Amino acid sequence: MTKEKTFFILHFFNRTLGHLMKKITLFITLLSLSSHNLISAEEVEEIIVTGSQIKGAKITGALPVSMLSNEQLEAFGIDSGDELLDTIAENGMNQFNEQEWNGGVNASRGDVGAFNLRSVGVGDTLVLLNGRRVIMSPGYQTEAVGGSFVPVSTVNSNTIPVYGVERTEILKDGASAIYGADAVAGVVNTVLQNDFEGLTVRFKGSGYETIDAQDFQLNLKFGTDFNEGKSNIGIFADLTDRDNVKAKEDPRWANSDLRHRLPDSNPWYSRFRNSSVYSVFGTWFQGNNQFVNYPITNSRCEASSAIDITDTTNGCLVDRSASSGVRTNLNEYRDVRAQLDRINMFVFLNHEMTNGNEAFFEFGYYDSETSRTLYPEATLGGSAGYSATQPMVIPVTNYYVPNSIEAENTPLAKRYHRFPNTRQNINERDTYRFLAGIRGRLDDWDWEGAVIISEANAHDVTFGRHSMTLLDEALADTTSAAMNPFSGGVNSNHERALITEGVHRKNETTLDMFDFKISNTDIFSLPSGPVGMVIGLEYREESFTDDRDNRLDGTITYTTNGYTTRGARDSSLDVTFPYVSDVVNSSPTPDSYGKRDVMSLFAEFQLPITSKINTQLAIRHEDFSDVGTTTVGKFAAGWQITDYALLRGSFSQSFRGPNLITVNESQVARNNGRTDWVGAYITGDGDTDVTEGTGEDANILFDVYKSTQRIASGSDKLVAEEGDNWNLGLVLEPLDGLIVTYDEWSIEKENTIGLLGEENHTILDLLLRLRAGTSDCNVGNPNVVRFDPDPSTASYFEARGLCNVGQIRRIEDIYVNLDTRKIEGKDIGLYYTSDTKYGDLSFRYNHSKLTKLEQTAGGSAAEIIAAQSSGELSGIPSGAITGFSSQLGLDGNYDRKSNMSIIWRYNEYYVSLSQLRIGEFFDTRPGLRNGEYWKIPSMKTVNVTAGYNFDLNGLKSRARVGIKNLEDERAPLADKTYGYYSDAHRDYGRNYYIDLRVSF
């Protein structure tokens, strides 16, 4: 070991132990506050294995359920719910992660992780806690479905107190007939420990070899029987304190221009230039003239044609025809990982009543706060100069406008502007869950009912944002107090436009639920055995609230001053809410609210066909107050062929109701870079603009690829997404202690809610215009709203047989039941346990492979695909119609994933080895080269832990040390924010931890 590594480890352990006393003090305080407010309870009965609601059902042994025990979680060194998701072999990429905040204030930021079993999509996994539904996370973000981005919501995985987990059960089968809506891909049920007695305090500290960050956790478990053994109390509490990580700490992330990680000869070299064209200097338009702003140190400022800036020595303007502008390294400013403080606490209360019934209570509380530095914001994009979504127009009377430009008497428009200050985002989240229930037995019937009241809140605020209204005022000032947009950010007076109170977003979700069920494992007998049954009902009310900042929701409006592309004032081009907001670089978003109630009736039967064949029949009817009713069924069977071989299979129907956002969202604007395929048809290239003159981007007449505004709207005409699932598998036990499982499965989901998408809409627009030719210039896609055509582009369109059209002003879209998704795959499981005189050994391996992940188009999407296939859309590349093809192995949809753990115990000694492997996929962002996309190879990480149990002054104690990512594997290069695909990979390198536990 090198001296540097030895010093690092010693420094880490010293700092870790220094935090121990502080954390213990906090936990003692938390315990004292909690214990004064607890009521009596008895030990909670163990939750049945996921897959059946019949207590003690034999069929559960034949269902495709995998499990991660507390022992496995510790072997992987898991500290949070999002790391738990990483480890589940059947879970796809996590699209709610803090490295990729696409959507800015519209993203679900902070401490959050998303369930995505089978890569079906966020929201298609039902998440249970101790067998009952968990509340959706407050806030939502978007996922590509069809040709654009659709709001999706998820249970927040980080609300799960990982240290209190007994096991995590993954039902890898559609289960809507058993558990209700959302169980399209399957069910994840987390079972918390319920039989703990005593008090255990655990401290864990982690440090990284490459980055200067430490993570600390303090965990507490307390449980005891009292009231003469009739009552029981249990408490689990976690405190997490995690440092932030700056991008500049690691050379892999430090520069957003990722070309330094590739040789010049690489065919994708130029596509990894991810530095931003938006800078504190920017580019300028004044009528037909175009300029680039450069720092005064640039040699271009020495040219006689350079224009000096008034009252500053910070920059100059040069003719844009010979210049490309200054770019910004965004990673110089931002954090890769936020600073985090998190509290998870669960309290269980159980009491055996005098009549033999049992009352049970549960209280869960989660609270987190993250703080993260973001790069400086830029004005919201659009077309060149004056026609941007948020045009930054500078009157010639601005104090800092150079005299020679002022003489033109035409206002300037600045493009690619970026402010000089960083932003600070603070996200606070809290969730509580209160459950009260009672269970008992009447004759041969077990019955149980419970009430859940749950609420989750998120408050997101970002400081360092600017107001368009204040910006216009600062630019219009004729004194030296005006904002100076030419100074390269030095003494620019941009502070005049700052929103001092920050930009806020507040979200709330609620879940109120009542359920009741009665079950009997022997309602009558067949020759082959007893028939079991459960019948029940469930009523739940769900709501969401999305309260946006006053400058985003239309309370404070901003109206642009419209100009033609040549800088002439035109009031008909003025735009206001709901098409533009007062917050720089944020799309307008109205407040929204939605609520629904759902009544469910369900029944399940266990039928023994023979002594060797058990079957399950289930049916469920759900009535949604807003989107109608759905009835689904399930059939599963297990055939014990021999003592060591079991054949299992199932067919089920599943469903997911449209989420409340897609039903209730009003008109919402978003901006994304998109190709206008009408313009691309004119130039013959999706990357080439219609221009006149010479030089880079000289005199753009028609901008083919630009930031395009999409207006999406919710729809009360949506119906539930419905799926058909089947599973066929084999379970073998060839040796004592060895179990081998193999399953093949399929999910076909219809009526998937999506959007046709911006580019697909422009392709449809092109198709309609091609069919009309020049005979009818009013024909086109009405969802593509365009500016009036520029006469100077008429000849270009006529040459291609089309009527002249203007640039896109906006594209209007509506959520619809759009396409069909089909996912197929195979699972392998190996499980081995052995108890010998040399110790106890357990081995676990899970492997999940996708063989198909397809989206089949319907409606207008099918029309343009058919037109392309017939040659009617010749010249439009096959990949231009997005979202309706095989997604397998593309953009984070890896083809396979596996986890493995080996755990050995001998007397007081403990050793574990674990491994996680994520398969390969392709990144489409860099585009095609020689017919191929950029390949993201598979990634494997290995963890090792060693521990020793000992007596500390009469107290049972445990010490463990571990290394996560033993081989210091780093995430493969991808065309993403920090150079890796954070939806699929982590890139923190090797890290070490110590884990100390004392039981009182």
Buried (B, 14 or more C-beta within 10 A) or exposed (E): EEEEEEEBBEEBBEEBEEBBEEBBEBBEEBBEEBEEEBEBBBBBBEBBBBBBBBBEBBBBBBBBBBBBBBBBBBBBBBBBBBBBBBBBBBBBBBBBBBBBBEBBBBBBBBBBBBBBBBBBBBBBBBBBBBBBBBBBBBBBBBBBBBBBBBBBBBBBBBBBBBBBBBBBBBBBBBBBBBBBBBBBBBBBBBBBBBEBEEBBBBBBBBBBBBBEBBBBBBBBBBBEBEEEEBBBBBBBBBBBBBBBBBBBBBEBBBBBBBBEBBEEEBEBBEBBEBBBBBBBBBBBBBBEBBBBBBBBEBEBBEEEEBBBBBEBEBBBBBBBBBBEBBBBBBBBBBBBBBBBBBBBBBBBBBBBEEEEBBBBBBBBBBBBBBBBBBBBBBBBBBBBBBBBBBBBBBBBBBBBBBEEBBEBEBBBBBBBBBBBBBBBBBBBBBBBBBBBBBBBBEEEBBBBBBBBBBBBBBBBBBBBBBBBBBBBBBBBBEEEEBBBBBBBBBEBBBBBBBBEEBBBBBBBBBBBBBBBBBBBBEBEEEEBBBBBBBBBBBBBBBBBBBBBBBBBBBEBBBBBBBBBBBBEBEEEBEBBBBBBBBBBBBBBBBBBEBBBBBBBBBBBBBBBEEEBBBBBBBBBBBBBEBBEEBBBBBBBBBBBEEEBBBBBBBBBBBBBBBBBBBBBBEBBBBBBEBBBBBBBBBBEBBEEBBBEEEBEBBBBBBBBBBBBBBBBEBBEEBBBBBBBBBBBBBBBBEEEEBBBBBBBBBBBBBBBBBBBBBBBBBBBBBBBBBEBEEEEBEBBBEBBBBBBBBEBBEEBBEEEEBBBBBBBBBBBBBBBBBBBBBBBBBBBBBBBBBEEEEBEBBBBBBBBBBBBBBBBBBEBBBBBBEBBEEEEBEBBEEEBBBBBBEBBBBBBBBBBBBBBBBBBBEEEEBBBBBBBBBBBBBBBBBBEEEEEBBEBEBBEBBBBBBBEBEEEEEEBBBBBBBBBBBEEBBBBBBBBBBBBBBBBBBBBBBBBBBBBBBBE
